[in-house]
Amino acid sequence: MPTSKVLFRNVSILDSTGADPYPGDVLVEDDRIAAVGSVGAARADGAQVVEGHGRTLMSGLCDAHTHFSWNNSADLDGLGTMPVEEHLLFCIESAKTYIDSGYTMCLGAASAKDRLDVVCRDAIDAGRIPGPRYLANGPEIAVTGGALIKSITKFADGPDGMRKAVRELIDLGVDQIKLSMTGEEITGTQRAEDTYFSDEETAAAVTEAHRRGKRVCAHARSAESVKMCVRNHVDIVYHASFTDAEGQDMLEEAKDWVFVAPGINWLVATLYEAESFGFPQEAAEAVGYKKELETAIEGLCEMHRRGVRILPGGDYGFAWTPHGTYARDLEHFVELLGFTPMEAILSATALGGEIMLRPDELGKVQPGYLADLILVDGDPLADITVLQHQEKINYIMKDGRFHKEAGEAPAQTPPDPGNLDRNAAPVG
């Protein structure tokens, strides 16, 4: 059960409305934010007090492209051969790593085995394991000859095959469907600018999913695949690296319902940081990753200018994009895509609430919202990289319950004993 009443006192409130941070207090009652700004003594009576000492209180973060079951390995085929028992344990550890990193919202982008995502989601919801709010996926669907990793793929061909595959995944209990529509250069055989799905197959998969109340996301790097996604109402477009001018126009027209999660850290890390895992920069450039990164940056800057909703989530869980490094995406948004730090924060919080389908409950520090909060020792607007350091995220709360309580105040700012609630639960 959540703590019945908690007062975060003297914090810098970054509320994700777009307003500048401001000093004040935040009161949590049960699982909801009850008051923000000025909290009277009578209303706060009996609350556990967390002295903020000016630290930043903000919404928990969202990763829009999550793979609990990607196992930090350079052996891509090993995702399929890893025994399911050990694989489930790894997924449980991944879920904990996400919330340890301040991520309280995650959208599953594919599971390496049928029920790994679903089982983890249900265990988190039941309080059996720690983890973020999670929307579960199943194995990604590919056409014959179009799989990125055969051992973790569900194959379907033609409209009827797509309908059947979608129905089978929905029967497993997934929240959304993943289509693998294009190639990926690291495979050595599948080009990122190739498109393997037809309009008819895409339409059949989306229609069947939507008819059952499920959304569709897609691995879509090529220009044609992005346009195919928009034409057929794919809800979440992953990557979108080679989006052309026509695709930009289509995304802008669809910006009220479509999301783009580019996974920009995958491109950066694969190009510059995979050498020790057998994929040096020269090889990455030779197969096209430098071209793709440069093209993606240009296209994503244009999408941002046009107001397309772009969210972080960088395909974490490979050897060179390990779990626990999730907030690198926010740095890339600022350094590469032209986002202001505030815009990057909003993409990971307020837009997170939108992509999780709970915009009036998640992603903001506002009265009535669910109490999914992080207390940060630093100012993310001054240094966006502070969110990459778990030790700087002093408190993590989800549903009004503390997942982490690291200390009463930053080491350099000793607490004032006269301001502490003597009845507060011990912290630290």
N, C-alpha and C positions, 0 to 999 in steps of 0.2 A: 504494500500500500504506500502511496506517496506520503511524505511528511505533511501534516495537516496545514502548517503555516510556516513560511520562510520569508524573512525580510532581507533583501540585498540592500545594504545601506551605504550611501555615499559612493555610488558607482557612476561611471560615464556611460550613459545609455545610448547605444547605437541601435535604434529601433527598427531599421530596415524599411522605413517609410520614404527614405531619401533625405530626411532632415539631418542636419548636422548633429553629432552627439551632444548630449547635454547632461549636466550633473543632476543627480536625484536618487530616489529609492525605487525599488520594485518589490511589490508584495505578491507572493504566490500563496494561494489557498487551494489545498488539495492538488489537483492536476492542472490548474489554470492560473494564468496571470490575473490577479485581482485588481491591482492598482499600479500605475506607473507615474513617476514624477515626484509628487509630494504625498507621503503617506502619514496620516495622523497617528499620534501615539496610541490613541484608543483602538484604532483599527489594527495596529500592529501588535497589540498586547498579546503576549503568550507565544509570539513567533520565535522560531530559531533565527538568530541574527548572524548574517555573514557580513563582516565589515569589508567594504569594497576598497577603501582607501584610493579611490579614483580609478581603479581598474575598469576595463571595458566590459560591460555586460551586453551580450548580443545573442541573437538566435543561434541555435545549432546549425551546422552547415549541411548542405545537400550535395551528394555525388550522383549525377544523372546517368552514369554509365558504369555500373558496379558489377564486378564479377567476384562474388565470395569464393567461387571454386577455382579461380585461377591461382596456381599454387607456387608462385614465386620461382618458377623453373624456366630454364632456357630450352627444355625439352618439350616442345609444343605437343607432340604426339603423346607424351606422358600424361597429359590431362585425361586422356581416354583410358589409359592402362592402369592408372593409380587405383588400387582397390577401394571400393566404395566406403568401407568402414573408416580407413585412414583419410579418405577424401572428406567425409562428413566432419571428422575432427578438425581438419584444416579449415573448412568453412566456418565452423564455430569460432575458431581462433580469428579468422578474418573479420567476422562480425564484431568481435570484441575490439579488434584493432581499429575498426572504423569509429566506434563510439569513443574509444580511448583518444582518438585524434580529433574529437569534437564534432563528428558527423552524426547527426541524429536523424537524417533522412537519406535513404538510398533507393535508387531505382535499378532493379536487376536488369542487366543487358544480355544475359545468356548464362545458362548453367551447363557445366561440363557433363552432368549426368541428369537423368530425368527429374528426380525429386529433390535434389540437394537444396535448391533455392526454396522450394515450398516447405520442406521440413524445417529449415532454418527460420523462415518467416514465422511459421506457426509456433516454434519454440520461443522466439523472441516475444511474440504477442502474448504467449502464456506466462512469460516471466521466468522461463526455465533457463535461459541463457541471456547474457547481456548483448545488446546490439542496437542498431538504429531501427527506426521505423522502416519497413522494407516492403517493396513491391516485387514479387517473385517472378522469375522468368523460367523457361525451360530450355532445352537445347535449341540452338538456332536452326532454322529451316533453310536448306539450300537445294538447288536443283542438281541433278546428276551432272558431275563434272564441274560443279561450282563451289565445292566445299573448301574452306580454308584449312580446317583440321578435320579429317574424315571421322576420326574416332569420337568426336563430340558433336556430331552433326546429325540432324534428322532430315532425311531426303524426301523430296516430293517433286513431282513433275506434273505440269498441266493444271488447269483449274480444279479438276476433281481431286487430284492428288493434294493440292494445297488445302482444299476444304477438309479433307480427311485428316491431314497433319494438324491443322489448327484445332479440329475437334478433339483429337487425341491429347494434345497439350492442355486444352481447357479442362479435359477430364482429370488431368493430374492436379489441377487447382492453381494454375498460374494466374498472375494478374495481367500480364501482357505477352504478346507474341513477338519473336525476333526473326526477321528475314535477313539472310546473308546474300545480298544482291550483287556484290562486286568482289573483285579480287583484292589481294594484299601482297605487296611486292616481296615480303620476307619469305613467302612460300616458294619463291623461285619459279613458279609456273603460272600463278594467277595474278594478272596485272590489275593495279588499282583502277585503271581507266576502262577495264572491261565491265560489261553489264551482262549478267547471266539470266536475270528474270525477264519475262515478258510482261506487257501490260495486263494481259489476261490473267496470268498467274498472280500478279500483285493484287489486282482487283478482287480476285476470288478469295485470297487470304484475308484481305482487309474487310471485305463484306462479311465473311463468316465470323471473323473476330468481333467486329462491331455489332453484329446481330446478337452475339452472346455477351455483349457488354464489356469486351476487352479491347484494349488499345494495341497498336502495332508499332514496333520500332524496327529500324533497318540499318544494317551495315551498308552504307551507300557512299562510296568515294567518288565514283565517276559522275560526270556532268549529266549523262542520260539517266542514271539511277536516281539522282536528286529530283529531276523533273518527273520521273515515274512515281516517286514517292508522293509528290505534291498532287499530281493528277489523280492519284488513287487514294488520297487522304490517309497516308501513313502518318501517324501522330508525332513520332519522334524520329528525327533523322540523325544518325550517327555519322560523324566525320565530315561529309559534304566537301571534301578537299578540292575537287575540280569543278565546282559549281560555275556555270557560265552565265553570261548576261541574261539569257532567257530564264535560267533557273533563279537568278537573283530576283527578277521581276515576280516570278511565281511565289517565291518564299515571302517576299514583301506583301503580296496580296493575301497570303495565307497566314500572316503573322499573328492573327488572333487565335489560331488553333494549333499551329505547328510549333514544335520545339526543335532546336538544333543543339546537339552535344558533340563538339568536334573531337574530343579526345586529343587535344593538342600536345599533351605531354608524351603520348605514345610516339608521335613523329619526332619530337625533340630528342627524346631518350634513345630511340632506335637509330637516329642519325649520329648522335654524338657520344652515347654512353653505353653501347652494347659490345664494344670491342673485347672486353674481358670475358664475354660470354660467346665469343666465336663469330661476331658480326661487326667487323671494324668499319670505321667511317668510310673508307674507300669503297668497301663492298656496298654499304648502304647508299652512297652516292651513285654508284654504278647502276643499281637497280631502280633508282628514281626517287629516293626519299628526300634528297635535297630539293629537287624540283617540286615534289609534293608539298613539302613544308612551306616553301616560298609561295606557291600557288594558293595554299590553304590560308596563309596569313593574309594575303591580299584579299581573298574572297571573304574571309570572316570579318575583316575590317569593314568591308562594304556592307555585309549583312548587319553589322552593329550600327553602322551609319543609318541604315534603313529601318532600324527598330525591330529586327527579327530577334526573337527570344533565344539567346545563346546561354547555355549552362555549362559549368565545369563537370568534369568526369573523364579521366584520362586513360582508361583501359589498364588500371592498376592490377598487378598480380603476376606480371611476367618478371623475369630475373632482373631486367634493367628498368622496370617500373614497379618496384616492390610495394607490397601493402605497407601502409603507414606513411607514405609520401604524398598523399592525396592532394594536399593544399598547394602543391607545386603548380597545379592548373591555374590557381588564382594569380600567382606571380606571372605566369605566361600571359594571362588575360591582360595584365597591366603592361608588361614589358614588350609583348609582341603584337597584341591585338588592339591597343589603343584605348582600353578601358581605363577610366579613373579607378583608384582604389575603391571608392564608394560604389561605382558600377559593378566592380568585381564582387564586392560583398553582397550587393543586391542580387546578383545572378546566382549566388550560392545560398541565399536565404529566402528572400521574398519570392523569387522565381522557383526556388525549391518547393515552397508551399504550393505553387501553381502546378508544377509537374507532378507533385504527389496527390493532386486533385483535392487539396484542402487549403485553398488560398485564404480562407477566413479563419483558419485555426493554426496554421504552421508558417514559420518563416519570418515572423515579426515579434517584436517586444511591445505588445499592445494588450490592453485589458480584454479579457475573454479568450485570448489565444492560449493554446496548450503551452505549458511551462517546459519547453525544450530550450535550455539556455546554457551558454558557456560564459565563464568569467575569465577574461584574458589579461595576463600581466603584460600590458603593452597596448599600443594603439595601432590596430590594423590599417587605419587610414594613413598613418605616417610610415608604416613599414608592413606591407602586406605579407612579408615572409614570416612574421611572428606566428602566424597560424600554422606554420610547418613544424612547430616545436611543441611536442606534447607537454613538456615541462612548463611551458608558458600558459597552457590552458589549465588554470588552477582548479576550477570547478566545472563539472559537467552535470547537468540536470536533464532528465527526460521524464515527461509526465509528472512533474512535480517531485520526483524522487532523485536523490543524488546518485549518480554513477561514480563520481569522483569528488572528493573533498581533500584538496592538497595542502591547505594551510589557510590561516586566518588573514594573512597579509603578505605582500612581497617582502623579501628579506630586508630590502633597503628602507622600508617604511614600517617601523614597529607600531603595533596597535596601541591605541590609547585605552588602558584598562578601564578608565571611567566610562567609556562608551559601550562596553561589551555587556550583553545581556547575561546575567549570572545564571539564568535558567536555560541558556542555550545549550544544545547538545555539543559535546566536545568535537572539535574538528582538527584535522591535521594528519 
